[in-house]
């Protein structure tokens, strides 16, 4: 009976825990890549100060190294500044950020 209990326990661990670990790894990598892409967009848009993009890019790297809340504080500061700036924008400023019309496709 002991062998069957151990075998069932190993089967349970292999089928349920490994996919969850894989899912967690995929989620962390996606979050890391997403924050870096957001930092790149903030940097290249030049709508917000460059230091907000730096804080967004540095936070996930620090989260891997430091196991405290400091990296998340950096994100709160950066996103808080972006949110505050967006709330203070006038309708004329919002209208100035509309996309330019797409160029017509060249005929082949």
N, C-alpha and C positions, 0 to 999 in steps of 0.2 A: 504494500500500500504506500509506503514511503516513496518508492520510485515513481509511482503514478502522480503523487502530489507534487514532486519536484518537477517532473516532466510537464505537467499542466502549468505550473508556475513559470517555467522557462518559456513555454509556448505563449502564455499570456504576456510576459514581459517583451518577447520579441515582436508580437503582433501589435501591441498597443503603445508601448513606450517609444520605440524607434521612430514610427511615423510622427509622433508628437515632437520629438527632438528635431527631426528633419523640418517639420513645419515651423518650429521656433527659429531654426537657423535661417530658413527662407524669409521669415518675417523680419528678422533683425537685419539681414542683408538688404531687403527691400526698403526698410526704413532708412538705413544708412545711405543707400543710393538715392532715395527720394529727397533726403535732406541736402545731399550734395547737389542734386539737380535744382532744388529750390534756391540754394545759395548761389549757384551759377546764374539763375534767372534774375535774382535780386541784384547781383553784381552787374550783369550786362544791361539791365533795364535802366540803370542810373536814375531811377525815380526816388529811391531811398538812399540814405547814406551807405557808403561802402562798408562801414564797420558792422552793419546789420548782417550783411552777407558773410563777413568773416566770422561773426559769432555763430551763425547758423552752420557754417562749414566746420568750425572747430568743436562744436558741442558733441556730435556723434563720436569724434575721435577721442575726446576726453571721457566720454561715457564708457569707452572700452578700457581706458587706463585707470580712471578714478571711479570708485564705487560709491560715491556720495551724490548728493543732489546738485552739486555745483554745475555740471553740464546742463541740467535742465533749467537752472536759473539763467544761464546764458540764453537759452531758447526763449524763456519768458521775457527777458529784456529785449531781445531782437524782435520778437513777434509783437510785444507790447508797443515798441516804437513804431513798427509798421502799421499796426492797428490805429494808433493815435494819429499818425500822419494821414491815414486814409479817412478817418473820421473828420479831420479838420480840412479836407480838400473841398474846394468850392465846386459847384456844377461846371463852371468854365474849365477848371483843371481836369475834371473827369472827362469832359468833351475833348480836351486836347490829347488824351491818350487813346482815342479811337484808332482802330487800325486803318492804315492807308488802303485805298482800293487796290485789289490785286491786279498786277499787270496782265494784259491780255495775252493769251497763249500765242506763241509765234506759229504761223502757218507752216506746214511742212511741204 
